[in-house]
Amino acid sequence: MINPDGTAHETLNHIGRHELHGYFDRSFNDDDNLEEHYGGQGPAYQREIQNFLQVSEDPLNRGRYFGTDAPEFGTHASGQIISLQGEPTRNGDEMTLSYVTDRSTASPDEDAITGRHSGFFRDPLPLSDGSLLVAHTPNHLRDRNIGTVATPLSEYSFRLKPLVSNGTFLEAGDPITSGISAQVRYFTPDVEASYSGLLWELQPVEVHPRNRPIPSKSRVEDPELSIFRSSGVDIEGFQRALAERELALIVMRNVTSRDKSDRQQPFNLRVPGGGVQSIKGSGSVYDISFLQIFQGDQIRGYGGSKSTEPGRRVIATHLHDGMSANPSLMNAPPSSIQISPDGSVAALVPARRALTWQLTDPNGLPIVRERYWLTFQPGEIRVCGGCHGANTRDQLGRTPPTNSPQALTKLLAHLRSNPLPDSGTNSETPEQGQRFSLRIRGSKGNSLKPGELATFSVRIIPASSEHLNIRLSVNNRRCQHSVATFRTSAQGRRTIRRRVPATIRKLTHLSFALQLDSALVSSANIAISPRHGQHRALTTREFRSLCRNFENL
């Protein structure tokens, strides 16, 4: 589920595999406290599933969702139709799951021993008249090509059909169309292939008037609000500052508290040095000192630097975007945040970036790992009770934590004397030189309107009295090839009209004109002055355009 503005992205009502799946393994094999997972908790597990695909909400019963439980391979994501009751006010432990079609339709029936398999279903669409439409094929085996490479033919024949009752479950009725025929020719690419016949019918949509939904919005709860008030921080202004820098704030109240169902990862946890602990029974006890954060970077994949293959893949790397906004730690794992004595954690993280994390012991050994990639929006404040927070009760039978997290108090105190960087990405502290504002008035070829003022940071580094090196970054996002060297004595197309002072550190204002040899930008008047003005966040399109213009310059 997710708000229209992209915030509060998580699984529906915090439900997950502990409530829905039949089996998965424990994370450590040398801890007898940990168990393999057999069967879920709560009413949802009265019927288990493996997947929940192609989800549609019932227009007559808000909070009831229809979907497909299909195997991973062989059926084109078709299988059994199921429904899940999960309106926003229902706790994940109380969500109910129903089988709409017979359970045998969830997987191929190679031996046809049940006699109940009525084919595979997908794309369920509940209609405003109360009926349910699906794409259906009567086949009960995995699909295969029963033709040739040149004249392929599928075992399957998906058609749009209503579901009708067979007394116990629903099954497919008659097709709602007479079929759609076509002739298709294409290359495989090695062979010219052709097909003539009925096309598959998939993904039905009902055209029907509906009321515009009321947008839901995230809200910060009282434990965190009280800290902002006592710290004298205006929360709305704080969120605006985060949004301008493409940052978000994550807060965890007590990472030693875990949902009662999660016995596959360590749950006897304590913060060393007299901190909070949550220990149930005897057995291994784990000290946790840090939350180590990772980001998903697209990195060129295989073959090494000498024979790199084309393409990129997402790889978890230590958090580097926005990490400088957090307090620095000594003798800690890379990209780590200290866990406070009350078990709380607060960290600034980059927005719109795939993130994951793990709890580590004092030596950096992973103890509890996050199972998903998560993402946050600019300015979002996301709070949870703990790592795998409790739906209703934690491992000690306690309700979800409501403590005011000490880590948030510490972070706000840190930011009072260490202001936020200009941007959440690629922020750095210059080793030499000064920071200035560079203003470019509207120039041709970018997304700015003529006369519009764009403000972005530039780093000026004196190389000598005869040179001026400019390293350009927009909102601290560095442009590629963004170091430009201007010789003050140069003549020709790129000429600085005023001589650079002998020492750049005494510079208070420098104006010069550049004649650009570019079809995109005909000319520009550039003024550099001390950085005291207001900054606004540039769009991605503006950023890329300014980078291109700088390279042309």
N, C-alpha and C positions, 0 to 999 in steps of 0.2 A: 504494500500500500504506500501511497505517496501523495502529498499535498499538491495542488495545482502549481504552486511556486517551486516545486522540487524538493521541499523540506520533508523531514520525518520519514525518510525512505526506510522501510523495514518489512519483514514478512507480516502478513495479515494478522493483526492482534497478537503479534509475537508468537504465533504458532510455528512449529518446526518439526523436524524429523522425530523428536522425542514423542510427539503426540500422534504422528501419522505413519511412521515407518515401522517395519517389522524387525529389522536387524541392522546393526552396524557395530564395529569393533571398538574396543577401548584404546586409549592413546598410549598407555604404558603396559607392558606385560609382566613387570616385576613388582607390581603393587596389588596385593590381594584385595584391597578396598575397591579397586576399580572393577567394573563389570562389563561384559558384553551386553549390548542392548537387545533384549528380546521383548517385543511388545511395548506399545506406548502407554501413556497415561490419559485418564479422562475419557469422556464419552466419544471423542473422535476416534479412538482406537478400537471401538467396537467393530470397525471395519478398516483395515489397513490399506494403504496405497503406496505406490512407488514414485509416481509423478503426478503433477497437476498442471496440465497444459491447456492452451486455448480457452482461457477463462472468460466467461460472460456472466454478468449479473442479471438476475431475474427482475424485470421491470415491475412486476406485481408483488414482489417480496424482497424489498431492499435488504441487502446483506446476505442473500442466498446466492451462491456462486456455482455455476455449472462448469465442468471441465472434463478433460480426458486423462485417464490413467493408461499410458501406453508404454510398451517396452522401449529400451534404448535403440534397438536396431530392428530392421526387417519389416516394419508395418507402416512406414511413412507417418509416424506419430499418431497412428490410430489405435484404438483399443476400447476400453470400457468408459461409458459415461457415468460420472459421479457428481455429487453435489456436496457443498460445504456451507454450513450455516455460520456466518461470521460477521454480523452487524457490529459497528464500532464499539458498542457498549458491552459486548460479550467478551469475557476473558478467554485467552487461548486454551485454558484448561477445560472450558465449558463448550467449546465448539463441537458441533455434531457433524459427522460424515455419513452420507447415504450412498448406497449403490443404486443407480438408476437403471442400468442394464445389468444382465447377469454377470457375476464375477468371472465366469469363464471367458468373457470377451476381452479381458484385460491382457491376454497374451495368446500367442499362437497355440492351437490345439492340434499338434502334429498327428496324434493318433485318433482324434475325434471320438474319444472314449466317453465324454460327458453327454453328448447329444443335446446340450443346451446352448452351444456356441452358435450365435445367430449372425456372425460376421463382426467386422470392425467398424467403429464409429469415431468421428472426430468433428471438430468445429461445432459444438453444441450452441444453439441460439434459442434462448427462451423468448417467446413472442408476447406481444401485448395482449393477445387473446387467451393466454394461458397455455398454449401448445408449445411443443419443443421440437425444433428443427435440427437435423444433423446431416453431415455427409456420411454415407454408409456404403460399404462394400460387403457382399455376402461371403467373401472368402474368409477362411479361418486359419490359413497357413501364412508363413512368411512370403513376401512377394519375391518373384523372380522373373527373369525375362524368358518367356516361353516361345519367343520368336527368334530372330537372328539379330546380329549387330546392324545389318542394313534395314531390316524390317522388324524393329523391336515391338514386343507385345507384352503388356503387364498382366499378371494374374488378377489385378484389382480393377474395379470399375466403380469409382466413387460417384454416387448420385445423391442429390438433395432429397431427403425424405422426412416426413414427420415421424415421431415416436408414438407408438400405440401400445396399449397394455396387452400382455399375454396372461394376465391373472396374478402374476407375482412380480415381474419386472416389466420394463418397456422394451420393445423391439421395433425394428424398422417397418414402416408402412410402405405404401406405394410411392414411387417418385412423383415429385410435384411438377416436373417438366417432361416433355416428350424427348428430351435429349438434345445435345448440341454437337453437331458433327462438323468435322473440319479435316482438311488435308494439310500435312505439315512436312516440310523437307528441311534438313539441316545436316551439318557435318559433325562427326563425333569427337575429334576433328579428323581422324584417319579415314573414315568411311562416310560416304554420303548416305544418310538414313532417311527414311520416309515413314509416315504413318497416315492412315486414313480410317476414320471411324469416330466413335463417340469420345468426347473430351470428358475429363474428370470435372465434377462440380464440387467446389470447395468454398469455404469461408462465406456463408450467407450473411447478409446484412438486412435488417428490417428498416424500411423507411417509414418513420412514424414520428409525429410531433411529440416533443418532450419538454418539460420545464427545465430551464437552465438551473443546474445545481448551485447551491450556496457554497462558495469556496471555503474549504477548511484551512485553518492557519495554525501554526505551531505557537505554543505559549510556554514561557519559562515558569516553572513551578516555584512555590513559596520558599523552599530551602535555599535555592540559588538566588531568588529575588532578594531575600533578606541580606545576603552577602553583598550584592551590588549596592543596596541601600546603606549598609553599615560601612562600606568602603568608600562611599561618596562618589560612586561611578554611575553616571546616567546610562542606563542599559540601552536605550534607543540610540544615543550618540555612539556608544561602544559598538553596537551592531553596524551602524553606518560606517564607522572607521574600519571594521573588519571587512565589510562588503567592498569598500574602495580598494582594499589591498588583496582581494580574492582570498580571504581567510575565513575560517569557521572556528568555533570553540566547541570542544568535546569535554564533557564532565562525567565522571563515574563516581558514585557516592561511596561504594564499598566493594572493592573488587574481590574481597574474600567471601562475599555472599554469592551463592550460586543456586540456580533452580533445583528443586528437590529431585527432579527427574534425571538430572545430568550426573550420572555416576560413571561416565566413561572417561572424564578428565579429572585430575586431582581436585578434591573438594575439602581436604584438611589443610587449610591455608592460614598463614599468619604473616604479619608484617614484623620483621625482626626489630629488636631494640625496644621491646615493650609496647609495640603497636597492637592494633586490633587483631583478633584471630577468630576463625570459624572452624572449629574442630569437632567432628562427630565420631565418637568412639575411638578405638585404638588404631594402630597402624601408622603408616608413613605420614609425616607432617612436612609440609613444604613451605619454606620461607620465600616470600615474593617481595622484591624491592623495586622493580622497574616495570614500566609499560614501554615496550619497544615497538616503534611504529614503522611500517613499511609502506611504500607507495608503488603503484604499478607503472613502470616506465616501459615505453616501447623501445626495445633494444634490438639491434641487428643480431639475428639469431645464431646460425650454425656456421661452422667452418673456421672460426677464429679470425684474427685480423689479416692473415695472409690469403685466405681463400674463403672469404665471407660469402655466403649464399644470399640472394636477394630477399627482401622482405624483412619485417620486424615482428617481434612477438612481445607480449606483456610479461615482464619479469619483475618479481618483487625485489625492490632495492631499498636500502636504508633511506628513511625520509630525509630529503634535503630541501624540498620546496617549503619555505616558511619555517623551517626548524629553528632559524636564528631568532625568531620571535619568542621562543621559550627560554627559560633559565638554562644556562649551560651547566653541565655536570662534570665533575672530575671522577676518574676511575669508574666509569659507567659504560655499559654497552652502547654502541653507536645508536644515534637517533632515539634516545631513551628519555623518559619522563619519570621523575621520582614519585614513588607511591608514598603518600602522607601517612602518618601514624594511624589516622582513622580509616585507612584503606581507600581514601579518595585519590582521584587523579584528575588533573585539568591540563589541557594542552591546546595550543593553537595549531591548526592543521590547514593545508591548502584546500580550497574549495574546488569542486568539479574535478576531483582526482580520485582514482580508485585507491583506497587505503585498507590496510589490515594491520593487525598487531598481535602481540603475545605478551603474557606476563613472564618475567624471568626472575631467577633467584639473584642474590647479590653478585654472583660471578658471571651472570649473563646466560645461564642455562635455561632454555625455554621450559616452562611448567604448564601453562594453560594457553592454548592457541585459539584465536578467533577463527571461525569456520567459513567466513564469508568475506568478500570484498564489500566495502561500504563507501558511500560518497556523500558529500555535504555541499550545501549551497553557500554562496558568499553572504556573510553576516549571520549564518545560522548558529544557534546555540543548541546543541543536542545533549541531552542528559539521560543517563540510564542508571539503574540501581547498581549494576555490577557487570562483570563479564558473564554472559548468559544470565541476565537478571531473572529473578523469580517471577513466574506468572502470578501465583498466589502465595506460595511458601518456599523458603529456601531450604538448604540441607539440614538446618537446625529447627525447621518448623516456624521460622520467623517470617513476618510479612516483609515485602520489599523495603529496602532502606529508605529512610526519610531524613537522614542526618544532613546538616548543612556542611558541605564538603570543605575541609580545611585547605585542600589543594587549590580551590578556586580563590580563597582569600589570599593565599601566598602568590598566586599568579597575578592577581590584580595589584598587589603590593609591588611585585616585580615590575609591572608595566608602568607604575607611577614614576619610577626612576629610570626606566628603560623603554622609551616610547616605541610604538610599533614601527617596523620598517616601512619604507614606501610601498612595498608590495609583498605579497606572500610567496612570490616565486623568485628564485635565484638572487635573493637579497645578499648583499655583501657590504663590508665596511672598507672604504677605500684606504689603501696603505699610504697614499700621498695625494696631494691636490685637494681641491675643494669641490663641493657640490653646488650646482647652479641650476636655475630654471632656463630652459631653452624654449623660446616661443616662436612658432612658425605661423605666419598669417596665411590664410587660405591660398593654396597653390593647386595648379591643375593636376589632375590624375589621381588625387586621393579622395577619400570619402568625406572630407571636410567641405563645408560650404564656403564660397568666397567671402573673405573677411572674418570667418570664424577663428577664434583663438584656441589653439591646442597647446596644452602645457604638459611637458614631460621632462624627466630628469636627464641630465647629461653630466658626465664626469670629465673634468678638465685636468690633465696631467702635464705639467711643464717638462718638455724634453730638453729644451735650451731656450735661449732668448730668440733664437731664429726659427723655432718650430712650435707648433701648437698641436698636440695630440688630443683628439676628442673620441671618447668611448661612449657610444650611444646605447642607452637602454630605455625602454618605455615601461613605466611602472616597474622598473628594475628587471624587466624581461629583456635580456640582451639580444639585440639584432645580430644576425650572423654577419661576419666581416664588418663589424661596426667600429673598428679603429681607423680613424682618418688622420693623416698627417698633412698639415698645411705649412708650407715654407713661406715665411713672411716676405721673402725677397723674390718669390716666384712671379713670373709674368705669364699672361695667357688666360686661358679659360677659367681656371680655379684660382682666384686671386683674393687675398685678404687686403682690403682697402686701407686698413690702419695697422700700423706696426704693433706687434705684441710687446707689452712692457717687458723690461729685462727680468723682473720677478713677478710671476703670476700671482703670488700670494698677496700682493698689494692691490690686485685688480678689484675694482668696485663696479666697473661697467665697461663693457667692450662691445662696440657695434662694428659690424663689417658686412659687406655685401658679397655674395657669391654668384657668379654667372654660371649657370648650370648648362651642361651640354646634354640635354635629355629631352625626349619627346613627351615625357610625362610631366615634367616640371620645367616651365620656361624660365622662371626667375623666382627668387625668394629674398626677402629682407629678414635677416636673422639678428636678434638681439640677445645677448647673454647678460644676465644680472643676478645678484645674490638671491638665493632661494628663500623667499619669504611669502610667495604667493600661494593661492589656493590651487589644489590639484584635483582633477577629476579622473575617474577610471576610464581609460579608452576601451573601445570595443575591439574585439579580435581583428575585425576588418581594418579599423583605423591603425592598429598596431602593425599589421603586416604591410599596409600601404606606406606607412612612415618608414619602416625598415627598407622597403624597396627604394623609396625616394632617397634615403640616405646613401644606399649603395650606389645609386646612379650619380648622386652628388660627388 
